[in-house]
Amino acid sequence: MNKGYGHGNRAQVGYAMIVVSASLAAVGLIALAIGGDVLYADNMQRDAVTHFNECKENDFKTDGCEKYWDRINNEVSGIYVDLER
């Protein structure tokens, strides 16, 4: 008698293979969507850093800078500004 090698275990392996192949297909589709822009993530990060620096110059009071308010005015960030408008 073969313990542990029944039909149920083979089915689980089959389902796992389907999940793995689906995730690889998703990665492939994302790669196709990004296409020739191989520095896509780098460009996103540069844009975010530029936006943060512009907000920092304006004491985080301009439009769109509200998202940084919960991360400043503490010891860790080292950035202290008066957020009262």
C-alpha positions as CSV (number, residue, x, y, z in Angstrom):
1,M,0.0,0.0,0.0
2,N,1.4,3.4,-1.0
3,K,0.8,5.8,1.8
4,G,0.8,9.5,0.8
5,Y,0.7,8.9,-3.0
6,G,-3.0,8.8,-3.5
7,H,-5.0,10.6,-6.1
8,G,-5.6,13.6,-3.7
9,N,-1.9,14.4,-3.5
10,R,-1.5,14.3,-7.3
11,A,-4.5,16.7,-7.6
12,Q,-2.9,19.1,-5.2
13,V,0.3,19.1,-7.2
14,G,-1.6,19.7,-10.3
15,Y,-3.4,22.6,-8.8
16,A,-0.1,24.0,-7.6
17,M,1.4,23.7,-11.1
18,I,-1.6,25.6,-12.5
19,V,-1.1,28.4,-9.9
20,V,2.6,28.7,-10.7
21,S,2.0,28.8,-14.4
22,A,-0.7,31.5,-14.0
23,S,1.6,33.6,-11.9
24,L,4.4,33.3,-14.5
25,A,1.9,34.3,-17.2
26,A,0.9,37.4,-15.1
27,V,4.6,38.4,-14.8
28,G,4.9,38.0,-18.6
29,L,1.9,40.2,-19.2
30,I,3.3,42.9,-16.9
31,A,6.6,42.8,-18.7
32,L,4.7,43.2,-22.0
33,A,2.7,46.1,-20.6
34,I,5.9,47.9,-19.5
35,G,7.4,47.2,-22.8
36,G,10.5,49.1,-23.8
37,D,10.6,51.2,-20.6
38,V,13.0,49.1,-18.7
39,L,13.6,51.9,-16.2
40,Y,9.8,52.2,-15.4
41,A,10.2,51.7,-11.6
42,D,13.3,54.0,-11.6
43,N,11.4,56.8,-13.3
44,M,8.5,56.4,-10.8
45,Q,10.9,56.7,-7.9
46,R,12.7,59.7,-9.4
47,D,9.3,61.4,-9.9
48,A,8.3,60.7,-6.3
49,V,11.6,62.0,-4.9
50,T,11.3,65.2,-7.0
51,H,7.8,65.7,-5.7
52,F,8.9,65.2,-2.1
53,N,11.7,67.7,-2.5
54,E,9.4,70.3,-4.0
55,C,7.0,69.8,-1.1
56,K,9.9,70.1,1.4
57,E,11.0,73.4,-0.2
58,N,7.4,74.7,0.3
59,D,7.1,73.4,3.9
60,F,4.6,70.7,2.8
61,K,1.9,73.3,2.4
62,T,1.2,73.1,-1.4
63,D,-1.4,70.9,-2.9
64,G,-0.6,67.2,-3.0
65,C,1.8,67.4,-0.1
66,E,-0.8,66.3,2.5
67,K,0.2,62.7,2.0
68,Y,3.5,63.4,3.7
69,W,2.1,65.0,6.8
70,D,1.9,61.8,8.8
71,R,5.6,61.1,8.1
72,I,7.1,64.4,9.2
73,N,7.4,66.3,12.5
74,N,9.0,63.4,14.3
75,E,12.4,62.3,15.4
76,V,12.8,59.6,12.7
77,S,12.3,62.0,9.7
78,G,14.2,64.9,11.2
79,I,11.9,67.3,9.4
80,Y,9.9,69.7,11.5
81,V,7.5,72.2,10.0
82,D,4.5,74.1,11.2
83,L,1.5,72.6,9.3
84,E,-0.9,75.3,10.3
85,R,-2.1,77.2,7.2
